Amino acid sequence: MHIVIFGLTISSSWGNGHATLWRSLVKAMLCRGHTVIFYERSVPYYAQERDLDELPAGGRLRLYGSFEEIAHEARHEIDSADLALSTSYCPDGRFAAELILSSSADIRAFYDLDTPVTLDGLEQGKQVDYLPAKGLSEFDLVLSFTGGRALDELRSKLGARNVVPLYGSVDPDEHRPTTPRSEFCADLSYLGTYAADRQAALEKLFLGAARLRPEDTFLIGGTQYPEDFPWLPNVAFVRHIPPPMHAEFFSSCRATLNLTRGVMARYGYCPSGRLFEAAACGAPILSDRWDGLDCFFSPGNELLCVETADDVFAALEQSEEELQRIAKLARERTLAEHTGDCRVRELESICSSVLDSTAVQA
């Protein structure tokens, strides 16, 4: 397939979860013989933290300054596409969607990588700039990073006709057990950009455990943490850990904590990319609990669910052998079900079904 994507960013992993996901998916697309062009508006805050300049063979990263600059070229690419995707948080999402919907692409699609945020914004009466004015009813296919009831709401609130989940994934070549780094060694780590709707859980579970275990070491990696963050003496901080260092980060900790943003936890069925990364790297995972978690990992067997600081304390009391047993099973599950290659195979099957349905209707 020739695939055209309009996305937030694939070139910079700074302060967002999109880039790492796209790198996994696009690499798998190219490995499976597809061709890809990724359109990304070059904005200053990503440009100054850019950590990818080009895609592997068969792919092209097209950075641009304004949509007008690439509209004619993009029209040609889309008209020859087997699959054209407009995505959530794309700065020119509305323009890209209009171009796709008026094209002759075989499958005209929208991929919401932020479905709970989209639906929550609509519920609050906010304008969601990356959505077409008429909603999603005209797309042949709507993909959602989130499953469960979010799929029903995409239909009822936005008119989506054909909605299918396409969850996060991981690149096992990039995320695998590796040699630990001394500056990342900790009894418990947490990797994530600061988010206000994760702060309460971070304070309760991570900082709460740090208070209960003052002799242990705790490590937070991420960006945008405010100056008034309630740091503790046994909590270290590393600002912005780029994707090439994620494997070392997760491989250096005795265990790692996974936390889901509040709105995503409320919807459920929305595993973060970091969850799969940590599992692929062989890190024992402690996770908050949300609906649908057991569709991706077996709680108590492949990861440990925690709801209080005491739960985190108890998890860290587990023997090294038990923690490694859990980590091994999670890594095996991830390699079997949650890689970029797995998701692209799912996408191929989805696209085949869409084309078959179109042929029947014709």
Rosetta blueprint (number, residue, H / E / L):
1 M L
2 H E
3 I E
4 V E
5 I E
6 F E
7 G L
8 L L
9 T L
10 I L
11 S L
12 S L
13 S L
14 W L
15 G L
16 N L
17 G L
18 H H
19 A H
20 T H
21 L H
22 W H
23 R H
24 S H
25 L H
26 V H
27 K H
28 A H
29 M H
30 L H
31 C H
32 R L
33 G L
34 H L
35 T E
36 V E
37 I E
38 F E
39 Y E
40 E E
41 R E
42 S L
43 V L
44 P H
45 Y H
46 Y H
47 A H
48 Q L
49 E L
50 R L
51 D L
52 L L
53 D L
54 E L
55 L L
56 P L
57 A L
58 G L
59 G E
60 R E
61 L E
62 R E
63 L E
64 Y E
65 G L
66 S L
67 F H
68 E H
69 E H
70 I H
71 A H
72 H H
73 E H
74 A H
75 R H
76 H H
77 E H
78 I H
79 D H
80 S L
81 A L
82 D L
83 L E
84 A E
85 L E
86 S E
87 T E
88 S L
89 Y L
90 C L
91 P L
92 D L
93 G H
94 R H
95 F H
96 A H
97 A H
98 E H
99 L H
100 I H
101 L H
102 S L
103 S L
104 S L
105 A L
106 D L
107 I E
108 R E
109 A E
110 F E
111 Y E
112 D E
113 L L
114 D L
115 T H
116 P H
117 V H
118 T H
119 L H
120 D H
121 G H
122 L H
123 E H
124 Q L
125 G L
126 K L
127 Q L
128 V L
129 D L
130 Y L
131 L L
132 P L
133 A L
134 K L
135 G L
136 L L
137 S L
138 E L
139 F L
140 D L
141 L E
142 V E
143 L E
144 S E
145 F L
146 T L
147 G L
148 G L
149 R H
150 A H
151 L H
152 D H
153 E H
154 L H
155 R H
156 S H
157 K H
158 L H
159 G L
160 A L
161 R L
162 N L
163 V E
164 V E
165 P E
166 L L
167 Y L
168 G L
169 S L
170 V E
171 D L
172 P L
173 D L
174 E L
175 H L
176 R L
177 P L
178 T L
179 T L
180 P L
181 R L
182 S H
183 E H
184 F H
185 C L
186 A E
187 D L
188 L E
189 S E
190 Y E
191 L E
192 G L
193 T L
194 Y L
195 A L
196 A H
197 D H
198 R H
199 Q H
200 A H
201 A H
202 L H
203 E H
204 K H
205 L H
206 F H
207 L H
208 G H
209 A H
210 A H
211 R H
212 L H
213 R L
214 P L
215 E L
216 D L
217 T L
218 F E
219 L E
220 I E
221 G E
222 G E
223 T L
224 Q L
225 Y L
226 P L
227 E L
228 D L
229 F L
230 P L
231 W L
232 L L
233 P L
234 N L
235 V E
236 A E
237 F E
238 V E
239 R E
240 H L
241 I L
242 P L
243 P H
244 P H
245 M H
246 H H
247 A H
248 E H
249 F H
250 F H
251 S H
252 S L
253 C E
254 R L
255 A L
256 T E
257 L E
258 N E
259 L L
260 T L
261 R L
262 G H
263 V H
264 M H
265 A H
266 R H
267 Y H
268 G L
269 Y L
270 C L
271 P L
272 S L
273 G H
274 R H
275 L H
276 F H
277 E H
278 A H
279 A H
280 A H
281 C L
282 G L
283 A L
284 P L
285 I E
286 L E
287 S E
288 D L
289 R L
290 W L
291 D L
292 G L
293 L H
294 D H
295 C H
296 F L
297 F L
298 S L
299 P E
300 G L
301 N L
302 E L
303 L E
304 L E
305 C E
306 V L
307 E L
308 T L
309 A H
310 D H
311 D H
312 V H
313 F H
314 A H
315 A H
316 L H
317 E L
318 Q L
319 S L
320 E H
321 E H
322 E H
323 L H
324 Q H
325 R H
326 I H
327 A H
328 K H
329 L H
330 A H
331 R H
332 E H
333 R H
334 T H
335 L H
336 A H
337 E H
338 H L
339 T E
340 G H
341 D H
342 C H
343 R H
344 V H
345 R H
346 E H
347 L H
348 E H
349 S H
350 I H
351 C H
352 S H
353 S H
354 V H
355 L H
356 D H
357 S H
358 T H
359 A H
360 V H
361 Q H
362 A L
